[in-house]
Amino acid sequence: MESFSLILAIVVVTALAFDFTNGFHDTANAMATTISTGALKPKVAVAMSAVLNLVGAFLSVEVANTISKGLVDETGIRPEVIFAALVGAILWNLLTWLVGLPSSSSHALMGGLIGAAIASAGVGAVHGDVLVTKVLLPAIAAPLVAGIAAMLGARLTYRLGRKADGKAAAKGYRAGQIASAGLVSLAHGTNDAQKTMGIITLALVAGGALAPDSDPPLWVILSAGIAIALGTYLGGWRIIRTMGKGLTDLQPQQGFAAQTSAATVILASSHLGFSLSTTHSVSGAVMGAGLGRKGGVVRWSTATRMFVAWGLTLPAAALVAAIAEWVCGLGDWGTALVAVFLIASSAAIWKISRREVVDHTNVVDDEPLAAGVVTQAMAAVTPPPAGVTGEPAAAVASSASEPKAPTATTTV
């Protein structure tokens, strides 16, 4: 019983650590456009986002129930399986944060849970219908819907405001952008904070501390909300830079259209219980808004690397989680070894990130960071932008850290 209590406590702490990384990884979803257009100061923006993430965590438990009751078979799932799933998700979050790529924390968690469950109990432990209808299909539909809505919204705002006074219109759109950013933060809390609630609830059911089909207890909701809010307040500045400046250059009208469209998609999915990626929704909306302004640009070289990361998220997190589950299955010493590996890897990634510091003081600088080793590796497997042929991988990676030439962008 003591061993069980210890592993359950480790799972809960690890789940909250994932929730923390989810917060700073996904801060960009709500606040990148607001910061990049100057509507809010960086520290004010992340503080506002943190508070609203916490509030949003209390508004619904539908997504939490999808994870705790729907995705995998609760029978035969041990706390060690959930611990292994969290290891895969946390490491993917940290790696993509290091290179400044807005990948999906949600899909990292889903991939980790799927990989660990299959390694433990076989393919039958995963409910394929739930995976397809509530995870995979929304992953494809959400960025498309949000992108189209943002593009049309941006064009409409420019058309309606073409005769308005420029300064007055910009001021009004900045105010609207702040309001819509708050709505995205609230929506993020209703969707992403619940994923950790679902994981902790699943662990409590697996450990016999809760009856099957139970809703998340109040202490689980509160702790998950606080963890994601703290992570949000620290700010994922690297990803904020990519989302705010790396994909496209947004004006307040476009920022307002992007955030309003993304918030609508996220809130609708939370109501339906879809485990949606807020990253996919907001990224799609940002690109759509970039195409919604005459003369606007989308940097497709950055977008392509982001799409590659999206495609790798589920399988990469699943593979790491499956290996972690196999090691945990060797006994208590295996679980301890995985825990040490997680801590050491996280510390190493943090140390590497200190070589090129991005924080609230330089997040809106026009000159991006130099490409690192991991970015170069990802660029090596990414098709070059249109019009660029025979360019070596190092040159492609280097171009990702410099202002794009006309051939690396699409002008609308």
Secondary structure, 3 states (H helix, E strand, C coil): CHHHHHHHHHHHHHHHHHHHHHHHHHHHHHHHHHHHCCCCCHHHHHHHHHHHHHHHCCCCCHHHHHHHHHHECCCCCCHHHHHHHHHHHHHHHHHHHHCCCCCCHHHHHHHHHHHHHHHHHCHHHECHHHHHHHHHHHHHHHHHHHHHHHHHHHHHHHHHCCCCCHHHHHHHHHHHHHHHHHHHHHHHHHHHHHHHHHHHHHHHHHCCCCCCCCCCCHHHHHHHHHHHHHHHHHCCHHHHHHHHHHCCCCCHHHHHHHHHHHHHHHHHHHHHCCCCCHHHHHHHHHHHHHHCCCCCEECHHHHHHHHHHHHHHHHHHHHHHHHHHHHHCCCHHHHHHHHHHHHHHHHHHHHHHCCCCCCCCCCCCCCCCCCCHHHHHHHHCCCCCCCCCCCCHHHHHHHHCCCCCHHHCEEC
